[in-house]
């Protein structure tokens, strides 16, 4: 009898361990009732004007602003690589996103460093906190539920979106993997001799995935393999909803790895 009891207790212990493990690798976040501001920085390690903007973004980690209010991301672009230093975080995909946003906002040129707040070119740094509070005071018209399940070095992502309250007939959704605490010793180009530090660097961007009315609720799934040089403890997963016609970011959520 005692032996049978020991076997049962052992089995229960194993089951509990599996349950705890499952809880540790599966995370879900629900977007708040307010609009969350997405701040995009377009930057390059080959641009001498970019380090101060990178510092500004990094300083947001200690600014007391939660991810229920503001989510920053840094897109490194490739078009300064020709100067002599190739930015290892840059992708032509990010160049294209910047150009598309410029076109939607009727801007003829792109530049670095450029901040884009909820889809529009942003240069009013002196009123930054006031502008964020104004955006956060708005009611969210798109609701998001983001789930992340880890399977080794693979992340299975699921985004449940509800656009019932939105007057946008077509909404685009993106997944982004971002990493903090990155640095590069630059030995060529405009920042030669400098050690540059970066946070919120976009390592991977997927989308847009479209949802159209009258399909007010949708589940979108995406699987991404982690890069061999990505530091898991510094990763976050971000999902955001965008008006594909104007570039206006309607809502955003983030899960820390």
Secondary structure as UniProt FT lines:
FT   HELIX           2..25
FT   STRAND          26..30
FT   STRAND          37..43
FT   TURN            45..46
FT   TURN            48..49
FT   HELIX           51..59
FT   HELIX           60..62
FT   TURN            63..64
FT   TURN            67..69
FT   STRAND          70..76
FT   TURN            79..80
FT   HELIX           81..83
FT   TURN            88..89
FT   HELIX           92..104
FT   TURN            105..106
FT   STRAND          114..117
FT   TURN            118..119
FT   STRAND          120..122
FT   HELIX           125..127
FT   HELIX           128..136
FT   STRAND          143..151
FT   TURN            152..153
FT   STRAND          154..162
FT   TURN            164..165
FT   STRAND          170..179
FT   STRAND          182..185
FT   TURN            190..193
FT   STRAND          195..198
FT   STRAND          201..212
FT   TURN            213..214
FT   STRAND          217..225
FT   TURN            228..229
FT   HELIX           232..234
FT   STRAND          235..243
FT   TURN            244..246
FT   STRAND          249..256
//
